[in-house]
Amino acid sequence: SPYNNTTCTLSVDKATYKKIMAEQRKLLKKQYQTIITYADKDLFKKKDKVLVAFNSYALSGAGGKFPFLRDLAKNKKHMFKNNNIIIRDGLRQYLKGKVFIVSNTHGKISIKQKNEHHPR
């Protein structure tokens, strides 16, 4: 992540979530992007609204690519919050708790998942 994008959240209902995903899938047909969602199969089974994370660039509209998402971020009902965590720093901190470096040879890094038997 070469940019200083931060993590942000919106509170959305099922219909809004589906519109966000449709807008992003439309872009996927035109250029290579990755959308990752970590959710149960029925995300809205127990809740009417869920908190969804995005990067600040996407919520600003991504240079005109996501106008629907940009408009949602401006609407107070969706409770936009910038967590001010730079994505690469957040990922770095997350991985520190999950993996450890086994070797670093000629720029190729091997990692293993941490468990109770391996120190941080």
N, C-alpha and C positions, 0 to 999 in steps of 0.2 A: 504494500500500500504506500505508494510514493507521495501521496498528498496528505494534508493535515485534516482530513475529514474526521468528524467526530460522530459518536453514536448518538442517536436521537430516538425518541419513541412517540407513538401515537396510540390513542385508544380508539379501536374501531369495532363495528358490529360486523356480522357475517356478510351482509350485502356489500358493505364498503370494502371489506377484505377481498371479496371476489372481484370487485372492480379494479382494485389495485393490482391484483395478480393478472387480470386480463390486459391492463395497460402494459404491464411489464412483458407479458408473453407476446404481445403485438410487436414490441421492439425486438424480441428474440428472433423473429423471422427476418429482420433486416440486418442484424449484426450479432456477433458472438458476445454473449453476456452470461453470467451465472446467477440464478436465483436459488437461494437455499432457504428452506423453511424447516424449522424444527418444531413440529407440532404433532399432536395426536391426530389420528385420522378424522376424528370428529372434534375439532378444535372448539366448537361452540356448543358442545353437548351440555356442559354444566354452567356456562356463562353466556350472557348476552353480548358482552364486549370483552376483547382481549387487548393486551398491550403488545404492540408490534414494534420491533427495532428496525431502523434504517440508518444509512449514513447521511450526513448533512448535505452532501452533494445531491443525492437522490431527492431529498425533501425540498431542495431549492429548485427542483424541476429538472436537474441533470442537463442543463443547457437546452431546455425546451423539449426533452424526450418524455418527461413525466409531468404534464400539466395538471392532471387530476390529483396526483400525489402532492404537488406543490400547493394546490388549492386546499387540500385537506389540512396541511400543516398550518395554513393561515387561519383556519376555522377553529375558534376556541373550544368548540364542543368536542374536538378530538384530542384535547389536552396535550398539545405539542410540548415536548421537553427535550432540551439539548443537555445531554449528560456530561458534555465537555470532556469526554474520554477520547483521545485520538485513537483511531481504530488500530493502528499498528502497535501502539503501546498497550492497549487492552488485550490484543491477541498475544503479545509477548508475555504479559502477566498471566494470562490464562494458561498458556503453554508451560510456563515455569512450574505451575502446579500439576500439570498432567504428564509431562514427558521429561526425560533427561537425555543429554547428549552422550552417546556411546563413543563416537569417534568423530573427528573432524580432519579428514585427510584430503589435501589438495582442493579445499573448498567444497567437498562433498560431505555433508553432515548426515550421520546415522543417529536415529533417535529410538528410544524405547519408551513404552508407556510406564509411568510410575505406578507402583503398588506399595503395600506395606513393607516389603522387604528391601526397597531401594530408598536411600535418603535423597533429599532434595538437592 
